Amino acid sequence: MTVDERNVDPIQEMLKVVENFSKLKTWGFVESFRSKSKVIYDSEWCRVNLVWGGWDPVGGNSISIYYGRLYAPNDTATMVWDGEDCNVWHDLNLVLYFLDGTLPASAVSMKASHHLIDRYFEEEFLKTYHRRQPEWLMRMHMDIWDHYGVRLFELFDLRQADVWRQYRVFLKEYYDIKGRRQSITPSLDKVC
């Protein structure tokens, strides 16, 4: 590890990963927001939020990728919707089970670890992407995009209100079975 690796500009690191490993342009995503630690892209369906997670001595630079509906604010993870606090940025673990048609009880028993995500934790992938977590994560998401296509983005699409309602019911039933942590507010099934 060199000092330069730790001092990489997070935005430049994420832009490089987007340019080299993503299909954001192919799917019509364009940059809509940039800050010191995140870059957000919008499409006709939804938003994709790349957030720099910091420098880890074992893993190098790290990022997270979240998805939101087109009204998701740039600078906060929650907002008030229909009079209640809700989460606006979402990871894909439970989304994939929903898209597969998995019942909430089955998803709970699978511990929210989808097979498309699990394979990226196999030794082969971990060795290949050692200290290159942003590339590893972006390739995982691109594989997911290839697998689900537009169905993934349509879940977040404001024009697909019925699908979004079904997803909210799925989450409520999932957390009714799994339980909710009182320390997490709003509850993870409160999404908008």
C-alpha positions in Angstrom: 0.0 0.0 0.0 1.3 3.4 -0.9 0.4 6.7 0.6 -1.1 7.6 -2.7 -3.6 4.8 -2.5 -5.0 6.2 0.8 -5.1 9.7 -0.6 -7.1 8.9 -3.7 -9.9 11.4 -4.3 -13.0 9.3 -3.6 -15.0 10.9 -6.4 -12.3 10.3 -8.9 -12.0 6.7 -7.8 -15.8 6.2 -8.2 -15.9 7.9 -11.6 -13.1 5.7 -12.7 -15.0 2.6 -11.6 -18.1 3.8 -13.3 -16.3 4.5 -16.5 -14.4 1.2 -16.6 -16.8 -1.3 -15.1 -20.4 -0.1 -15.3 -23.2 0.0 -17.8 -24.7 3.2 -16.4 -24.5 5.0 -19.8 -25.9 1.9 -21.6 -29.0 2.0 -19.4 -29.4 5.8 -19.8 -28.1 6.9 -16.4 -26.6 10.4 -16.3 -24.8 12.1 -13.4 -27.2 14.3 -11.5 -25.4 15.1 -8.3 -21.9 15.1 -6.9 -20.5 15.8 -3.4 -17.2 15.1 -1.6 -18.3 11.5 -1.0 -21.0 10.5 -3.4 -22.1 10.5 -7.0 -25.7 10.0 -8.0 -27.0 9.0 -11.4 -30.5 9.3 -12.7 -32.4 7.4 -15.4 -36.0 7.5 -16.5 -36.8 4.8 -13.9 -34.7 5.5 -10.8 -31.5 6.8 -9.2 -28.3 5.0 -8.4 -26.2 6.4 -5.5 -22.4 5.6 -5.2 -21.2 6.4 -1.8 -17.5 6.4 -0.8 -17.1 4.3 2.4 -13.5 5.2 3.2 -10.1 3.6 3.2 -9.7 0.2 4.8 -6.1 -1.1 5.4 -7.2 -4.6 4.4 -9.5 -3.9 1.6 -8.4 -0.5 0.2 -11.0 2.1 -0.9 -14.6 1.0 -0.5 -17.9 2.1 -1.9 -21.6 1.3 -1.4 -24.3 1.3 -4.1 -27.9 2.2 -3.3 -31.0 2.6 -5.4 -33.8 5.2 -5.0 -36.9 6.4 -6.6 -36.6 9.6 -8.6 -37.7 11.8 -5.7 -35.0 10.4 -3.3 -33.1 13.4 -1.9 -29.4 13.8 -2.6 -28.3 14.5 0.9 -30.3 12.2 3.3 -31.3 8.6 3.6 -34.8 9.3 4.9 -37.7 11.6 4.3 -41.3 12.1 5.4 -43.7 10.5 2.9 -47.5 10.3 3.6 -46.9 11.6 7.1 -44.3 9.0 8.1 -40.5 8.7 8.1 -39.2 6.3 5.5 -36.0 5.1 3.9 -35.3 6.4 0.4 -32.0 4.6 -0.5 -32.1 0.9 -0.8 -29.6 -2.0 -1.2 -30.4 -5.0 -3.3 -30.5 -8.0 -0.9 -34.3 -8.1 -0.4 -35.1 -6.5 -3.7 -33.7 -9.6 -5.5 -35.8 -12.0 -3.5 -38.9 -9.9 -4.3 -38.1 -9.9 -8.0 -37.6 -13.7 -7.9 -41.1 -14.1 -6.4 -39.7 -15.5 -3.1 -42.1 -15.6 -0.2 -41.1 -13.4 2.7 -40.9 -16.4 5.1 -38.5 -18.2 2.6 -36.4 -15.0 2.3 -36.1 -14.9 6.1 -34.9 -18.5 6.2 -32.3 -17.7 3.6 -30.9 -14.9 5.8 -31.2 -12.3 3.1 -28.2 -13.6 1.2 -29.2 -14.0 -2.5 -27.2 -16.4 -4.7 -26.2 -13.7 -7.1 -24.6 -11.8 -4.2 -23.3 -14.9 -2.5 -21.1 -16.0 -5.4 -19.1 -12.7 -5.1 -18.0 -13.9 -1.6 -16.5 -17.1 -3.0 -12.7 -17.3 -2.7 -12.2 -16.9 -6.5 -13.8 -13.5 -6.5 -12.2 -12.3 -3.3 -8.8 -13.2 -4.6 -9.4 -11.6 -8.0 -10.6 -8.3 -6.4 -8.3 -8.2 -3.4 -8.0 -4.5 -2.3 -10.2 -3.5 -5.2 -13.7 -3.5 -3.5 -15.2 -0.8 -5.8 -14.5 -2.9 -8.9 -15.8 -6.0 -7.1 -19.0 -4.3 -6.1 -19.6 -2.7 -9.4 -19.1 -6.0 -11.3 -21.6 -7.6 -8.9 -24.2 -4.9 -9.6 -23.6 -5.2 -13.4 -24.2 -9.0 -13.2 -27.4 -8.3 -11.3 -28.4 -5.7 -14.0 -27.7 -8.3 -16.7 -29.8 -10.9 -14.9 -32.9 -8.8 -14.2 -32.7 -6.1 -16.9 -35.3 -3.3 -16.7 -37.4 -5.2 -14.1 -34.8 -4.2 -11.5 -35.2 -0.5 -12.3 -39.0 -0.6 -12.8 -39.3 -1.7 -9.1 -38.2 1.9 -8.2 -40.1 3.5 -11.1 -42.7 6.1 -10.0 -44.9 4.9 -12.9 -45.0 1.4 -11.4 -47.0 2.2 -8.2 -48.5 -1.3 -8.0 -45.1 -3.0 -8.1 -43.8 -0.7 -5.4 -46.9 -1.4 -3.2 -46.3 -5.1 -3.6 -42.6 -4.6 -2.6 -43.7 -2.7 0.5 -46.1 -5.5 1.5 -43.2 -8.0 1.0 -40.9 -6.0 3.3 -43.6 -5.6 6.0 -44.2 -9.4 6.0 -40.5 -10.1 5.9 -39.9 -7.9 9.0 -43.0 -9.1 10.7 -41.4 -12.6 10.6 -37.8 -11.6 11.1 -38.4 -8.9 13.7 -37.4 -5.2 13.8 -34.6 -3.6 15.7 -35.9 -0.9 17.9 -32.6 1.0 17.4 -33.2 1.4 13.7 -35.6 4.2 12.8 -37.4 4.4 10.6 -37.9 0.6 10.5 -36.3 -1.0 7.4 -39.8 -1.9 6.1 -40.7 1.8 5.9 -39.6 2.6 2.4 -40.6 5.3 -0.1 
